[in-house]
Amino acid sequence: MADTAPFLVSTIIMCGRCGYVEVETMLTDACQFFYDCKSCGATLRLKPGHCCAFCS
């Protein structure tokens, strides 16, 4: 039997300010609308039409 659980790890592709890339575990009980870059502190926001920071 195959594991049908969703894959909840996402790569925040790139910080627009410094280019830093980070792997994070997605939330399962809420949407995350912002993400703070761990390198430079820039706040990454949703792109229009996206539901959470992981989709952007």
Backbone as a ProteinNet text record, in pm:
[ID]
protein_1_A
[PRIMARY]
MADTAPFLVSTIIMCGRCGYVEVETMLTDACQFFYDCKSCGATLRLKPGHCCAFCS
[TERTIARY]
84.4	0	88.7	62.1	142.7	105.9	203.7	179.8	114	-5.9	-79.9	-77.4	4	14.1	74.9	27.2	83	228.2	304.1	443.8	444.5	480.8	463.8	593.2	694.1	817.8	825	852.7	856.2	987.9	1038.9	1156.9	1109.6	1143.9	1120.9	1225.9	1184.2	1275.2	1392.2	1361.3	1470.7	1420.9	1498.5	1469.2	1498.8	1405.4	1423.8	1533	1567.6	1670.7	1811.4	1829.4	1965.7	1990.4	1883.8	1900.1	1908.9	1890.4	1897.1	1784.5	1812.8	1714.1	1701.5	1577.6	1553.3	1448.9	1464.6	1366.2	1288.7	1155.5	1068.7	957.8	901	784.5	658.7	567.8	444.6	352.4	278.1	176	59.9	-4.8	-120.7	-250.9	-243.4	-363.5	-387.8	-307.5	-323.1	-245	-276.1	-200.3	-93.3	20.8	129.1	136.4	100.4	90.9	222.6	315.6	444.9	555.2	673.8	789.4	908.1	976.7	1093.6	1219.5	1298.5	1423.2	1516.5	1572.9	1661.5	1801.5	1829.5	1960.6	1962.3	1870.1	1873.5	1756.9	1654.8	1541.2	1430	1442.5	1337	1208.7	1094.3	965.5	914	899.8	845.5	694.4	622.8	476.7	416.5	286.3	215.2	216.5	221	199.8	49	-2.3	-146.6	-200.1	-309.7	-373.3	-321.1	-218.9	-163.7	-226.7	-229.6	-298.7	-206.6	-75.8	15.7	158.1	248.6	387.8	452.4	409.9	467.5	424.7	308.5	262	325.7	370.5	434.4	579.1
-118.2	0	124.2	215.4	337.3	438.7	515.1	622.7	738.8	777.1	883.7	1014.6	1026	1150.4	1259.1	1382.4	1490.9	1518.5	1565.3	1602.9	1746.5	1768.7	1898.8	1977.2	1945.6	2023	2104.5	2231.8	2321	2397.6	2427.1	2512.5	2653.5	2744.5	2885.5	2918.1	2932.7	2934.8	3029.3	3156.2	3251	3380.5	3435.6	3568.6	3669.1	3756.6	3858	3958.4	3972.2	4068.8	4009.3	3890.6	3837	3705.5	3639.6	3514.4	3389.9	3404.2	3290.8	3192.1	3061.9	2955.7	2876.4	2844.4	2772.9	2663.7	2548.8	2440.9	2447.2	2448.8	2460.7	2356.4	2320.6	2233.2	2318.8	2284.5	2361.3	2339.5	2441.7	2430.4	2348.6	2271.4	2192	2245	2341.9	2390	2539.6	2604.1	2748	2787.3	2903.8	2958.8	3052.5	3051.2	3142.3	3249.9	3373.3	3481.5	3553.7	3544	3610.4	3512.2	3538.1	3457.3	3551.3	3545.3	3629.8	3554.2	3612.3	3551.6	3537.6	3418.2	3392.4	3448.7	3494	3550.3	3702.1	3771.7	3918.3	3982	3901.5	3954	4013.5	4011	4064.5	3983.8	4049.7	3982.4	3949.8	3820.1	3775.7	3769.4	3822.1	3828.8	3744.5	3719.2	3642.7	3713.7	3634.2	3687.7	3691.1	3781.3	3786.9	3650.8	3605.6	3481.2	3358.7	3373.7	3261.4	3255.1	3135.2	3116.9	3123.6	3099.9	3105.2	3128.6	3154.2	3182	3064.5	2941.6	2825.8	2814.2	2866	2863.5	2974.8	3077.9	3189.6	3157.9
0	0	0	-87.9	-101.3	6.9	48.6	146.4	72.8	116.3	48.6	124.9	228.9	305.6	217.5	231.6	151.5	188.5	92.3	112.4	161.6	288.5	351.7	369.2	290.7	295.5	167.2	182.3	67.8	67.4	-48.6	-58.3	-85.7	4.5	-24.6	-129.5	-251.9	-366	-345.3	-319.3	-305.7	-244.1	-155.7	-102.6	-212.9	-239.2	-343.3	-312.6	-186.8	-148.1	-152.8	-91.1	-77.9	-151.1	-200	-272.3	-185.5	-54.9	38.3	11.1	18.7	-1.1	128.6	167	292.6	270.8	336.6	333.6	465.1	456.9	574.8	567.5	681	687.3	683.2	592.6	578.5	697.8	735.5	839.2	785	869.9	826.9	884.9	977.7	1043.4	1023.6	939.6	916.3	791.1	737.1	624.7	678.9	614.3	653.1	545.6	581.7	484.5	462.3	556.4	546	584.3	535.2	572.4	585.7	699.4	721	682.3	592.2	548.5	668.4	686	798.6	777.3	657.3	629.1	645.9	575.7	578.1	652.4	689.8	764.2	679.5	546.8	460	479.1	472.8	484	344.4	316	188.2	202.3	105.7	110.1	-2.1	8.3	-93.3	-227.6	-333.7	-468.1	-491.1	-573.1	-598.9	-646.2	-585.7	-621.6	-547.2	-467.7	-391.6	-253.6	-194.5	-66.1	55.2	37.1	150.1	100.8	193	157.6	85.3	116.3	50.7	-95	-129.1	-267.4	-350.6	-283	-353.2	-377.4
[MASK]
++++++++++++++++++++++++++++++++++++++++++++++++++++++++

